[in-house]
Amino acid sequence: MSKQVQTKLVVNTRKRNRATTFFRPILIIPILIFVSTFSSNNSGAVSISFILAVPVLLALVFRNIYPSYIYGFNQSFLELQNRISVYALYLTDEFPSIEKSKNVTITLPEVKGGKALNRWLPLVKWFLAIPLYVVGVVYLAVTVIYTIIAWFNILFTGKYPKFAIDFVVGTVQFWNRVTGYAFILVTDEYPTFSVKATK
């Protein structure tokens, strides 16, 4: 089994709904409101996943255990975020489900109580991941450009442009690997910088 977060996305490139594509910035608002309820209102948008990273870090450092209930939550919440991303990036016309969906499958590395993880590495992963953040921001910038092109292309042709699909999907997969390493701490294997989409 891979030691990286694995992401499988079902995307739709043909026969796209032009009306929902045009109104997507409005249609996505309800699910964004729903997912924002998982954030702290006192100090800005502090994600629950980020808040849970602290007890995971402490559990790994002091007990060398990854709490199973946080592991399950992180997997489910990452899948929800990905369903929203796939919809927001025009990779599908299917409105994001708040329950599990076959269109987005996230497989986290098996931790088995954290015994396979280094107990001290979580203290520095956020720092070691700085080069990944820099590269990831560049990938996001290109993805935004491709998404704007895709929006126009779907409106005029009803198809998602093939030249953009691998890069956009690869960017989503890249950020999931970074999240698994630096934020939800399920792997010690440094993520690859590749944006090549995996099937």
PyMOL commands that set and color helices and strands:
alter all, ss='L'
color gray80, all
select helices_A, chain A and resi 18-22+24-27+29-36+48-63+68-88+112-114+121-123+125-128+130-157+162-183
alter helices_A, ss='H'
color red, helices_A
select strands_A, chain A and resi 6-9+39-40+46-47+104-107
alter strands_A, ss='S'
color yellow, strands_A
deselect
rebuild
show_as cartoon
